[in-house]
Amino acid sequence: MPLHSALASPRATREVLERFGITLKKSLGQNFLVNDDVVRRILDLSKVQLADTVLEVGPGIGTLTHALLQHAGFVISVERDETLEEALSFTLAELEQRFRLVKKDALDLQTADLAGNEPDKLVANLPYAVAATIVLEYLERFECLESATVMVQREVAERMAAGPGRKDYGAYTVKLALRARVTGAFQVSRNDFMPPPHVDSTVIRLDRRHDLPAWADAAVVRAAALMADAAFCSRRKKLSNSCKAYFISRGASGARIVAALPAILEEAHVSPDVRGETLAWETYLDLGAALLACAPPDERGGEGDARV
């Protein structure tokens, strides 16, 4: 069978690394994918087509990028390791007209860096240390993204897909669910990488939500995310106590919310005695709307901390 990526093998990867004198950087979480069947499954799950502009983070030597360029109309890859630029120019030479490299830390990527291109899909083997943060921040920052098909540490994927009552269900899970829903996943062996990582991996797909109630606008979603941070401030405490502890720490604006907390919970029809981990993400929308109705938060407070 034809290869989906000519670089997805230990031999091909080693040849490129040796040719350009590339040494792996543990600080950047560099583990190169060397199984072409995993590349095929990523393509199948992401459903990349010629009409798509794909955003990729951490292209490495271009293993997944090479496959994406055979299916997508255009690929924008973000890479902070400048030593990989020459290798990418070599491995993607025949496809460079539909490829652009952004030399930047992925966490700092902004709309202006896209130079007018609007990617509709994020497809990437993400650096594991920042994978959760990138997925949530990109869905918040780039409204053009309709889906994210990403390889992450297995525990991160489980947190992304967790339901109420599970120990890995937390504020991050809720904030991600406010933006997207999980539509597919598969496991990846450690032996599919060179060198093998010390953690297990999962490729997971998330599709942007278009099923929120009409009243759940951007302000409600931000307020819901804030209430999720408050509810999980102290996991084993009752909702009212956890929220009080969280908002008291936020100064005068937080004290105003604490005073209105009984009204907020009553407006949302949520008992103060429940725990945040038992509430579905939809309930946090109700809490966000109630927060705006009873004590609008200081806009400078944002919607909580997306970095996890």
HELIX and SHEET records of a PDB file:
HELIX    1   1 PRO A   10  ARG A   19  1                                  10    
HELIX    2   2 LYS A   26  LEU A   28  5                                   3    
HELIX    3   3 ASP A   36  SER A   46  1                                  11    
HELIX    4   4 THR A   63  LEU A   69  1                                   7    
HELIX    5   5 GLU A   82  LEU A   84  5                                   3    
HELIX    6   6 GLU A   85  THR A   91  1                                   7    
HELIX    7   7 ALA A   93  ARG A   98  5                                   6    
HELIX    8   8 ALA A  106  ASP A  108  5                                   3    
HELIX    9   9 THR A  111  LEU A  114  5                                   4    
HELIX   10  10 TYR A  128  VAL A  130  5                                   3    
HELIX   11  11 ALA A  131  ARG A  141  1                                  11    
HELIX   12  12 ARG A  154  ALA A  161  1                                   8    
HELIX   13  13 ALA A  171  ALA A  177  1                                   7    
HELIX   14  14 ARG A  190  ASP A  192  5                                   3    
HELIX   15  15 ALA A  218  ALA A  231  1                                  14    
HELIX   16  16 LEU A  239  ILE A  248  1                                  10    
HELIX   17  17 GLY A  251  GLU A  267  1                                  17    
HELIX   18  18 GLY A  276  THR A  278  5                                   3    
HELIX   19  19 TRP A  281  CYS A  294  1                                  14    
HELIX   20  20 GLU A  299  GLY A  301  5                                   3    
SHEET    1   A 2 PHE A  32  LEU A  33  0                                        
SHEET    2   A 2 PHE A 193  MET A 194 -1                                        
SHEET    1   B 7 PHE A  99  LYS A 103  0                                        
SHEET    2   B 7 PHE A  74  GLU A  79  1                                        
SHEET    3   B 7 THR A  53  VAL A  57  1                                        
SHEET    4   B 7 LYS A 121  ASN A 125  1                                        
SHEET    5   B 7 SER A 147  GLN A 153  1                                        
SHEET    6   B 7 SER A 201  ARG A 208 -1                                        
SHEET    7   B 7 ALA A 180  VAL A 188 -1                                        
END                                                                             
